Amino acid sequence: MNFEKEVEAALQLIPADLRQHIDNVQIVIEDVPSPELLAELGVPAGETLFGLYSGTPLTERTTEYAALPDCITIYRQPLLDEFPDPVELRTEIARTVIHEIAHHFGIDDDRLAALGWD
């Protein structure tokens, strides 16, 4: 399975009218989140991240907003470790990408959970 192509396929699931609002979002694939990042985010020992949104959600920006592009990082190894079945892996990659893009649009974890995207 080509992990990068699966991430790209997940991005194509986003409707075009919404996709135009993520043109300044950098999508990065890294192997694993660093121990320092996990500690900084308060991730409990033995747990990890599949993805991370870094930036200012669209709902919090003003007309004077000027910053570096937002970034979504997808962590390859945790996903591969947790989902050895290719079909489940493909589904979880898409779920992770959409989850992190939702944060870009200002949707928090509680709302995502209520929508079934936790």
C-alpha positions in Angstrom: 0.0 0.0 0.0 1.3 3.4 -0.9 0.6 5.5 2.2 1.1 8.9 0.5 -1.5 7.9 -2.2 -4.0 6.9 0.5 -3.6 10.3 2.2 -4.1 12.0 -1.2 -7.2 9.9 -1.8 -8.5 10.9 1.6 -8.1 14.6 0.6 -10.2 13.9 -2.5 -13.1 12.8 -0.3 -13.5 16.4 0.9 -16.1 18.3 -1.2 -14.6 20.7 -3.7 -16.3 23.7 -2.2 -14.6 23.0 1.2 -11.3 21.8 -0.4 -10.7 25.3 -1.8 -10.3 26.5 1.9 -7.4 24.1 2.6 -5.2 25.3 -0.2 -2.8 26.9 2.3 -2.7 23.8 4.6 0.4 21.8 4.3 -0.1 18.0 4.6 3.0 16.3 6.0 3.6 12.6 6.6 6.0 11.7 9.4 6.8 8.3 10.8 6.0 8.8 14.5 5.2 11.7 16.8 8.2 12.6 19.0 8.1 11.7 22.7 8.4 15.5 23.4 5.3 16.3 21.4 3.3 13.5 23.1 4.4 14.8 26.5 3.6 18.4 25.5 0.1 17.4 24.4 -0.5 15.3 27.5 -0.9 12.1 25.6 -1.0 9.3 28.2 1.9 6.8 28.3 1.2 3.9 25.9 -1.0 6.0 23.6 0.0 7.9 20.5 -1.4 10.2 17.8 -2.5 9.3 14.3 -2.6 13.0 13.2 -2.2 16.5 14.4 -3.5 19.9 13.2 -1.2 22.8 13.9 -2.4 26.3 13.1 -5.2 28.8 13.6 -8.7 27.5 12.8 -10.6 29.5 10.2 -13.2 30.3 12.8 -10.6 32.1 14.9 -9.0 34.3 12.2 -9.6 37.9 11.6 -9.2 39.9 8.5 -5.7 40.9 9.6 -4.6 37.2 9.9 -1.2 36.6 8.4 0.8 33.6 9.4 2.7 30.6 8.0 0.5 28.0 6.4 -1.3 25.6 8.8 0.0 22.1 8.9 -1.6 18.7 9.2 0.8 15.9 10.2 -0.3 12.3 9.6 1.8 9.8 11.5 2.5 6.7 9.4 3.7 4.1 11.9 1.0 4.4 14.5 -1.6 3.9 11.8 0.3 0.9 10.3 0.7 -0.7 13.7 -2.9 -0.2 14.8 -4.5 -1.2 11.5 -2.7 -4.1 9.8 -5.7 -4.9 7.6 -5.4 -2.8 4.3 -9.1 -2.0 4.2 -9.2 -0.9 7.8 -6.0 1.1 7.3 -7.4 2.9 4.3 -10.5 3.8 6.3 -8.5 5.1 9.3 -6.2 7.2 7.1 -9.2 8.9 5.6 -10.8 9.3 9.0 -7.6 10.8 10.4 -7.2 13.2 7.5 -10.8 14.4 7.7 -10.6 14.7 11.5 -7.6 17.0 11.3 -9.1 19.0 8.4 -12.2 19.5 10.6 -9.9 21.1 13.2 -8.8 23.6 10.5 -12.5 24.5 10.0 -12.8 25.1 13.8 -14.6 21.8 14.7 -13.4 20.6 18.1 -13.1 17.0 19.4 -16.4 17.1 21.3 -18.3 18.1 18.1 -16.4 15.5 16.1 -17.3 12.9 18.6 -21.0 14.0 18.4 -20.8 13.6 14.7 -19.3 10.1 15.0 -15.7 11.1 13.9 -14.0 10.5 17.3 
